[in-house]
Amino acid sequence: MSAPGKFITLEGVDGAGKSTHLDFVADWLRRQGREVVVTREPGGTPLGETLRELLLHQAMDPDTELLLMFAARQQHLAELILPTLARGAWVVSDRFTDASYAYQCGGRGIAAERIAALEAWVQRGFSPDLTLLFDVPPEVAGARRAAARTADRFEREADSFFSRVRNAYLERAQAEPVRIRVLDARQSIAALQAEIGPLLQALA
Ligand code: TYD
């Protein structure tokens, strides 16, 4: 039996540019000889991807949104994340539960206790080994969102929504500074990757 794999998540407001770094993280780990599975939330399983379509495009009550995020997460954990880690592969996910605290609590205003209750139910103490938080000031993320071709239900939110989301992310990083590493995403891609490499090295 090999040692269980590690779970790495990437977070940030829409427009922070985190998706650019997903492949870099996976390729870096593969070069170290790791088997890596790249996934995303909401999504990552056939059911989760169906829920993602609804979450991104269908108007709904904020509590429904939160519950569907965690329904997708439960399926993701049961079907993909936990079995993959158990067989020794590493999992890199574009977003996870920190996004629920940032968007549904910070952005939508749902009480953090509700999210914590769902987190305890679905994750039973499980959490990422490392979270990279791509942080940019609201105006930078706003300009990047405006340049994007199509906008989903979240990306159409007001700048004030994204300021709350960003602040909620930063508060979480302050509370868990070892797991959540804040990266200044205004830097060049090369400068960011020079910061990310040592963080991955420290996990290996
Ligand atoms: P993302 O994949 O980053 O969007 P894109 O495909 O445009 O890069 O994330 C989809 C959206 O889902 C994003 O706006 C944030 C939102 N989201 C939440 O609101 N709560 C959550 O728990 C998760 C995982 C995502």
Residues whose N, C-alpha, C, O or C-beta is under 5 A from the ligand:
A	BS01	TYD	D14 E41 P42 M69 R95 F96 A99 S100 Y103 F154
